[in-house]
Amino acid sequence: MSKTYRIGIIGCGGIANGKHMPALQNQPNAEMVAFCDIVVEKAYEAAHKYGSEGAKVYSDFKEMLQDGSIDIIHVCTPNDSHAEITIAALESDKHVMCEKPMAKTAADARRMVEAAKRSGKKLTIGYQNRFRSDSQYLKKICGEGDLGEVYYAKAHAIRRRAVPTWGVFLDEEKQGGGPLIDIGTHALDLTLWMMDNYKPKAVLGTAFHKLSSKKDAANAWGSWDPDKFTVEDSAFGMITMQNGATIVLESSWAINMLQTGEAKTTLCGTEGGADMQDGLRINGEKHSKLFMNEIQLAAKGVDFYDGKQESPADLEARLWLKAIEEDTDPVVTPEQACVVSEILEAIYESSKTGKAVYFE
């Protein structure tokens, strides 16, 4: 790498501390030089832990964007501010990685795509599950045609009782929705990417508020406050694509179901199938017999050592910087992420109207 990239972080909360900043710290060609948060103490803490010498701290992202020495901005704020900050950063001549989902609304997502085109800067969205070892392997299988034409798929994002009770997760005004836009977005992105199909035709969906009103509920992070639970607790959709392929999307933070798992996909093709329900499994038919292969993804070569593997967050960060360095498309393109947002919004709209939503 010939250049060290100067990076600014906008939003120094959970996702920034849990993924973005640790991963960037592990990149030899990155230095975090600016931190911004409306709670300025968080920005100071991040600067102390992750910042380069002389790193600056801001409470106003617009002031940060005036710094022409910053090359890249990572947007790690609530959903309703993604578009405003991202567009402003692009227009200030900076590359942008924005956390998922791309935006609160599909219209905002489309505005972000257009801003990236106008500016000539790179934009990507933080769908880190593409960078897991099972996802990377399955993508190669799909790309080589081992499954044939994938005509049916399921996108899985199911938690039995794991409602996030911190931050603004339960605030529909800030987030735009609940589990569908929070974790369903990962499962849908993963599924569309594997299918390499971004042309939806119609969507039929339902969103439920069935368990959100329960008091003293069992929950991984403690009982939620029913009065503050303004988003759905579960949402489901059926998506038909222009070529006839069909995707079923299931998402929930709280549901009476034992088979759980999120950011997973099941693919059914003309030559074979795959699922992530119990590790990565490939199934098919050969010599008139059915088979099922469990893919061994660990790097281990001996029983007492598992080997070293790059974490999904580190791989995401490294390939993002590589795309900028080599002037290539990022792994997650804004056009792909925009389709995810359009489909999610269609599921919400279909649930409200009781009618299917058709795409032109």
C-alpha positions, 0 to 999 in steps of 0.5 A: 500500500502506497498511502496511509488513509486519514479516517474520521469516525462519525458516531462513537457508539456501539457499532463504532467501538464493536467493529469499525474502530478496532478493525481500522486500528488493525490496518497498517494503511489507516489512521483515525484522525477525527472523532465526532459524536453528539455526546462529545465525551464518547468522541474523546474516549474513542480518540484516546483509545483509537486515535492517532497523535493529535486526533481531533474531536467534534460534536458537529459532523459538519465542522469535521467535514471541513477538514480537507485532510480527511480521506474517508468517513465512517458513518456509525449513527442511527438510521435516520441520519445516514443519508444526511451525513453520507451525502454531506461527506461525499460532497466534501470530497471524502469516501464513505463507509456507512453502517447498515441499513443504507438509510431509513427510507428507500428515497434516502438510499437512492439519494445516497447513490446519486451523491456517490455518482456525482462526487466520484467518491466511493460509497459502501455499506457495512454489511459485514456478514459477507466477509465471514468465512462461510459467506466467502466460501458460499459466494465462490460456490455460487459464482462457479455455478455449482448450485445452478440457477438459484430459484428459491431462497430463504433469508433468516434473521430469527431471535427467540428473545433478544430485543436490543433495549439500549440506544434507539433500537426501539424508536421507529422515528430514529430507526425506521423499523425493528428487526426487519431493518436491523437484522433482516437487512443482513439476511436479505443482503446476504441472500441477494448477493449469493443469488446475484439478483437485484431485480425485484418484481413484487413484495408481499409482507407482514409486520407484527406487534404481538409480543412487544406489549408484554411486561417483564418479558424474558429477554437477553438484555433484560425486559423491554419497556412496552411503552417504548417498543414502537417498532415491530417485534417480527416481520416477514416477506415474500419477494418475487424477482423479475426472473421468477426466483422467490425469496422468503425473508423472516426476521424477529427479535422475539418470537416463540420459535426454537430454530433461531439464527440470523444473517443466514441464507438457504439457497435452492438451485437447479444443480444443488442447494446450500444452507447455513443452519448448522454450519455451511452445508452443500447438498445435491445429487450425484450418480443417482444418489443424494449427498450432503457435504459439511464444509470445514471452514476452520484453518486448523491442520492439526487437532491442537491448533485452530490456525489463524483467520482474518476476522470478518471486520478486519477483512471488510476494512482491508478490502474497503481500503483496497478498493479505494487504493486500486480504484475498484468497486467495493465489495458492497456497492451502493446500488446493491444496498439500495435494492435491499432498502427498497425491498425492506420498505416494500415489506413495511408498506405491504404490511400497512396496506395489506396489498402487494407492492410492485416494482416497475 
